[in-house]
Amino acid sequence: MESPLGARIRTARERTGMQSQELAARIGIDPSAMSNIESGKRAVKTRELVLIAEALSVSPLALLDENSLPARMHVAARLDGKQSTIEGAAYSRLRALGEIHAVLADAGLPSANTLRDVPQFQHEWSWKAEAEQLADWATKHLGVEPTGVKRFSQFANAIEDRLGVDVIVEKYPSDPLSGAAITARDFPLIFVNAQHPTPRALFTLAHECGHLLLSHDGSTAVDDTLAGSTQTERQANAFAAAFLMPADKVDNYIDEYGRGAESLARMLYDFQVSYESLIYRLHSLRRIDTDGKKSLSAVGWQGLLRVIVGTELRERLDPEIFTQLISRLGKYPAERPPSLLAARCFTGYQRGVISVRPLAGLFKKDPVEFYDRMYDDDEKSAEVLERVEGTLPDEQVSDEELFAGIPVL
């Protein structure tokens, strides 16, 4: 009788296109043993299960439980047909985070996100109208400044604070993955690859947020080029464009500065998006036609800079605008760990649910060094608090001195 585990192993193997004999060779067992495992005639040893999962680029949990988040992540990514993308280090990282979540959730430490409060605009509007309405809601709900150089960090913070969704930003130079969203409601998460300049990373962050808010089922959305090849991708792009470059603000720039170099430069600075994203938005708003889009794309960001330098426009622009436009390709988003998951992990560690290893792994630290540092800092903090507790009021300090300090950082 075929066992469920054996059947799942065979399904996962066939999905990769790998032959049974090759899988057997990879884990170091006889081909007949592998055949018996898949048919349920032979039990799977723990070490064999781990090796099989590694060879098939899946989580052991995905093989043990087809309803687990790691299993749903894997299937969704395969269905997107992005084989090369899901075999990279970035997707492996996401799979590991999904495993940690599953362990914590089973121990009574679930994700506390608020995506259930996101409105669903389900009437006779088009997918574009739905994306724009949701972008308007997100603008008001998240409270992110519509312009400014800190938009990326403010946006990421707002997603964590207002939605309870982790935003993880890490650099994977050799991985084609630009961003990804775990859209499963039990563990939503956004990943942005920090190898791309901040303007592109900002659009990626908004695109992945769109996948989450628009309830795009499938557990995982993986994105390399962000090309709108499907309706869900087009809708996520529409959300990102509307959120980052609101139509009314775009029209304000056009009304005041036209559609020329000055208007483009000011919008690039204020919206903090890439040149390509801005041209994409102008075209999708029908503020330029297809020929205009092609022409502006041919000029490019560097061409725009040359126009600014070679005309009186440079004198009209604030020096900060010009300086920021020149340096923007050299700026990358700061890396950030999944802080909400880390807080759950720390509680799980205190309760004995997990070891220090996965907790240290969230911060990409050596477990031993992380453990020593964690408790060393605790001891130092305790010493400082104990020392301060024993101090007496300083009556020699005047009120002027007491109120001369900086009350906030």
C-alpha positions in Angstrom: 0.0 0.0 0.0 1.4 3.4 -1.0 2.2 5.7 1.9 1.3 9.4 1.9 4.9 10.3 2.6 6.2 8.2 -0.2 3.6 9.6 -2.6 4.6 13.2 -1.6 8.3 12.4 -2.2 7.5 11.0 -5.7 5.3 14.0 -6.5 8.0 16.4 -5.4 10.7 14.5 -7.4 8.6 14.4 -10.6 7.9 18.1 -10.3 11.6 18.8 -10.6 12.0 16.4 -13.5 14.5 14.3 -11.6 14.6 10.5 -12.1 14.3 8.1 -9.2 17.8 6.7 -9.8 19.3 10.2 -9.7 17.6 11.0 -6.4 18.8 7.7 -5.0 22.4 8.5 -6.0 22.2 12.0 -4.5 21.2 10.6 -1.1 23.5 7.6 -1.2 21.0 4.7 -1.3 20.2 1.9 -3.8 17.7 2.7 -6.5 15.5 -0.2 -5.4 15.4 1.3 -1.9 14.3 4.7 -3.3 11.6 2.9 -5.3 10.4 1.1 -2.1 10.3 4.4 -0.2 8.1 6.0 -2.8 5.8 3.0 -3.0 5.5 2.8 0.8 7.3 -0.6 1.1 10.1 0.9 3.1 10.2 3.4 5.9 12.2 6.6 5.5 14.9 7.3 8.0 15.2 10.8 9.5 18.5 11.5 7.8 17.3 10.2 4.5 14.3 12.5 4.7 16.5 15.5 5.3 18.8 14.6 2.3 15.8 14.0 0.1 14.4 17.4 0.9 17.7 19.1 0.2 18.0 17.3 -3.1 14.5 18.3 -4.2 14.9 21.9 -2.8 12.0 21.6 -0.5 11.5 21.7 3.3 11.3 18.4 5.2 8.0 19.8 6.5 6.6 20.1 3.0 7.1 16.3 2.6 5.7 15.5 6.1 2.6 17.7 5.8 1.2 18.7 2.5 -0.9 21.4 4.2 2.0 23.1 5.9 3.2 26.5 4.9 6.5 25.2 3.5 4.5 22.8 1.3 2.2 25.6 0.0 5.2 27.9 -0.6 6.9 25.3 -2.7 3.9 24.3 -4.9 3.0 28.0 -5.5 6.5 28.8 -6.7 6.6 25.8 -9.0 3.3 26.7 -10.5 4.7 30.1 -11.4 7.2 28.3 -13.6 10.2 30.0 -12.1 12.5 27.1 -11.6 15.8 29.0 -11.6 14.4 31.6 -9.1 13.2 29.2 -6.5 16.5 27.3 -6.4 18.4 30.5 -5.4 19.7 31.4 -1.9 17.0 34.0 -1.4 14.2 31.5 -1.8 16.0 29.0 0.4 16.0 31.7 3.1 12.3 32.3 2.7 11.7 28.6 3.0 13.7 28.4 6.2 11.7 31.3 7.7 8.5 29.4 6.8 9.8 26.4 8.7 10.5 28.5 11.8 7.0 30.0 11.6 5.5 26.5 11.4 7.3 25.3 14.5 6.3 28.5 16.5 2.7 28.3 15.3 2.4 24.7 16.4 3.7 25.8 19.8 1.0 28.4 20.2 3.0 31.4 18.9 1.2 32.5 15.7 1.7 35.5 13.6 -0.3 38.5 14.8 -0.9 40.3 11.5 -3.9 42.5 10.9 -4.5 41.7 7.2 -8.0 40.6 8.0 -8.8 44.3 8.4 -7.8 45.2 4.8 -11.0 46.1 2.9 -11.9 44.1 -0.2 -13.2 46.2 -3.1 -15.2 43.5 -4.8 -17.7 45.1 -7.1 -18.0 45.6 -10.8 -14.8 47.5 -11.1 -11.9 46.5 -13.2 -8.7 45.0 -11.6 -7.0 48.3 -12.2 -9.7 50.2 -10.3 -9.5 47.8 -7.4 -5.7 48.3 -7.2 -6.1 52.0 -7.2 -8.8 52.0 -4.6 -6.6 49.8 -2.4 -3.6 52.1 -2.9 -5.7 55.0 -1.7 -6.7 53.1 1.4 -3.1 52.0 2.0 -1.9 55.6 1.7 -4.3 56.7 4.4 -3.9 53.6 6.6 -0.1 53.3 6.5 0.6 57.0 6.9 3.8 57.0 4.8 5.0 60.4 3.7 4.2 60.8 0.0 7.6 62.2 -0.9 11.1 62.3 0.6 14.4 60.4 0.7 13.3 58.2 3.6 10.3 56.7 1.9 11.7 53.1 1.7 12.4 52.8 5.5 9.2 54.6 6.4 7.2 52.3 4.1 8.8 49.2 5.5 8.3 50.4 9.1 4.6 51.1 8.4 4.0 47.7 6.9 5.4 46.1 10.1 3.7 48.5 12.6 0.3 48.9 10.9 -0.1 45.5 9.3 1.9 43.3 11.5 3.8 41.9 8.5 7.5 41.3 8.5 9.7 43.1 5.9 13.0 41.4 5.4 15.7 43.2 3.3 18.9 41.2 2.6 21.5 41.3 -0.2 21.8 38.4 -2.6 24.1 39.6 -5.4 24.0 36.4 -7.5 20.3 35.7 -7.1 17.8 36.9 -9.8 15.0 37.4 -7.3 14.1 41.0 -6.9 11.4 40.4 -4.3 8.9 38.0 -3.0 5.8 37.9 -0.9 4.5 35.1 1.3 0.8 35.8 0.9 -0.5 33.1 3.2 -2.6 34.7 5.9 -1.0 32.6 8.7 2.5 34.0 7.9 2.6 37.0 5.6 6.1 38.3 4.8 7.7 40.6 2.3 11.3 40.1 1.0 13.3 42.7 -0.9 16.7 41.9 -2.4 19.0 44.8 -1.3 21.3 44.3 -4.3 19.2 46.8 -6.3 19.4 50.6 -5.8 16.8 52.0 -3.4 14.5 53.5 -6.2 14.0 50.1 -7.7 13.8 48.4 -4.3 11.1 50.9 -3.3 8.9 49.8 -6.3 9.6 46.2 -5.4 8.5 46.8 -1.8 5.3 48.4 -3.1 4.7 45.6 -5.6 5.0 42.9 -3.0 2.8 44.9 -0.6 0.2 44.9 -3.4 0.3 41.1 -3.6 -0.5 40.9 0.1 -3.2 43.6 0.3 -4.9 42.3 -2.9 -5.1 38.8 -1.4 -3.4 37.1 -4.2 -3.6 33.5 -3.2 -0.9 31.0 -3.8 1.1 31.4 -0.6 4.1 32.7 -2.4 4.6 35.3 -5.1 8.2 35.4 -6.5 9.3 38.3 -8.7 12.4 38.7 -10.8 11.7 41.3 -13.5 8.3 42.6 -12.1 7.0 42.2 -15.6 3.2 42.3 -15.8 2.9 39.0 -17.6 -0.3 37.9 -15.6 -3.2 39.8 -14.3 -2.0 39.4 -10.7 1.4 40.9 -11.6 -0.3 43.7 -13.5 -2.5 44.5 -10.6 0.4 44.5 -8.2 2.2 46.9 -10.5 -0.9 49.1 -10.7 -1.1 49.2 -6.9 2.6 50.1 -6.6 2.4 52.8 -9.2 -0.7 54.4 -7.7 0.7 54.2 -4.1 4.1 55.6 -4.9 3.1 58.1 -7.6 -0.5 59.3 -6.9 -2.3 60.6 -10.0 -3.2 63.9 -8.5 0.4 64.7 -7.5 1.6 63.7 -10.9 -0.9 66.1 -12.5 0.2 68.8 -10.1 3.8 68.6 -11.4 2.6 68.4 -15.1 0.4 71.5 -14.6 3.2 73.5 -13.0 6.2 72.3 -14.9 4.9 70.5 -18.0 6.2 67.2 -19.2 9.8 68.2 -19.8 13.1 67.7 -18.0 12.3 69.9 -15.0 9.0 68.1 -14.2 10.7 64.7 -14.6 13.6 65.7 -12.3 11.3 67.1 -9.6 9.1 64.0 -9.7 12.1 61.6 -9.5 13.4 63.5 -6.4 10.1 63.7 -4.6 8.7 60.3 -5.4 12.1 58.6 -5.0 11.3 56.1 -7.7 13.5 55.0 -10.7 13.4 56.8 -14.0 11.8 53.7 -15.6 9.1 53.5 -12.9 8.2 57.2 -13.5 7.9 56.7 -17.3 5.8 53.6 -16.7 3.5 55.6 -14.5 3.1 58.5 -16.9 2.2 56.1 -19.7 -0.2 54.0 -17.5 -1.9 57.3 -16.6 -2.1 58.2 -20.3 -0.2 61.4 -19.7 2.2 60.4 -22.5 1.5 58.1 -25.4 3.4 55.0 -26.5 5.7 57.0 -28.8 6.4 59.4 -25.9 7.2 56.4 -23.6 9.6 55.0 -26.1 11.3 58.4 -26.6 11.7 59.0 -22.9 13.0 55.5 -22.4 15.6 56.1 -25.1 16.8 59.3 -23.4 17.1 57.5 -20.1 18.1 58.7 -16.7 21.6 59.6 -17.7 20.3 61.6 -20.7 18.0 63.5 -18.4 21.1 64.4 -16.2 23.0 65.6 -19.3 20.1 67.9 -20.2 20.0 69.3 -16.7 23.8 70.0 -16.7 23.8 71.5 -20.1 20.9 74.0 -19.6 19.8 76.7 -17.2 17.7 74.1 -15.5 20.5 73.2 -13.1 20.3 76.7 -11.7 16.6 76.5 -11.2 16.7 73.2 -9.3 17.6 73.0 -5.7 21.2 71.8 -5.3 19.9 68.9 -3.2 17.7 67.6 -6.0 20.6 67.5 -8.5 23.0 66.0 -6.0 20.5 63.3 -5.0 19.7 62.5 -8.6 23.4 61.9 -9.4 24.0 59.7 -6.3 20.9 57.7 -6.3 22.3 54.7 -8.2 25.0 54.4 -5.5 22.4 54.1 -2.7 21.0 50.8 -1.6 18.4 50.0 1.1 19.7 49.1 4.5 19.3 45.4 5.4 16.8 44.6 8.0 15.9 41.3 9.7 12.3 40.0 10.2 11.9 41.7 13.5 8.3 40.4 14.2 9.4 36.8 13.6 12.5 37.5 15.7 10.3 38.6 18.7 8.3 35.3 18.3 11.5 33.4 18.1 12.9 34.9 21.3 9.7 34.0 23.1 9.9 30.5 21.7 13.5 30.3 22.8 12.6 31.4 26.4 9.9 28.7 26.5 12.2 26.0 25.2 10.3 25.6 21.9 13.4 26.3 19.7 17.1 26.5 20.3 19.3 29.6 19.9 20.3 28.5 16.4 17.2 29.6 14.5 17.1 32.8 16.5 20.7 33.6 15.6 20.0 32.6 12.0 17.4 35.3 11.7 20.2 37.8 12.2 22.7 35.7 10.2 24.9 35.4 13.3 27.0 32.4 14.6 24.9 30.7 17.2 27.6 30.5 19.8 28.7 34.1 19.4 25.1 35.3 19.4 24.4 33.4 22.6 27.4 34.8 24.4 26.7 38.3 23.2 23.1 38.1 24.2 23.8 37.1 27.8 26.8 39.3 28.1 24.7 42.3 27.2 22.0 41.2 29.7 24.6 41.1 32.5 26.0 44.5 31.6 22.5 46.0 31.5 21.7 44.5 34.9 24.9 45.9 36.3 24.1 49.4 35.0 20.6 49.4 36.3 21.7 48.2 39.7 24.4 50.9 39.9 21.9 53.6 38.9 19.3 52.4 41.4 21.8 53.1 44.2 22.5 56.7 43.3 21.1 59.7 45.1 19.6 62.9 43.7 22.1 65.5 42.6 21.1 68.7 44.5 24.0 70.7 43.0 22.6 70.8 39.5 20.5 73.8 38.6 17.1 73.7 36.8 18.8 75.4 33.8 21.2 72.5 33.5 18.6 69.9 34.0 16.4 71.2 31.2 19.3 72.0 28.8 19.7 68.4 27.5 18.0 66.9 24.5 14.8 65.1 25.5 14.4 63.0 22.4 16.7 61.2 20.0 
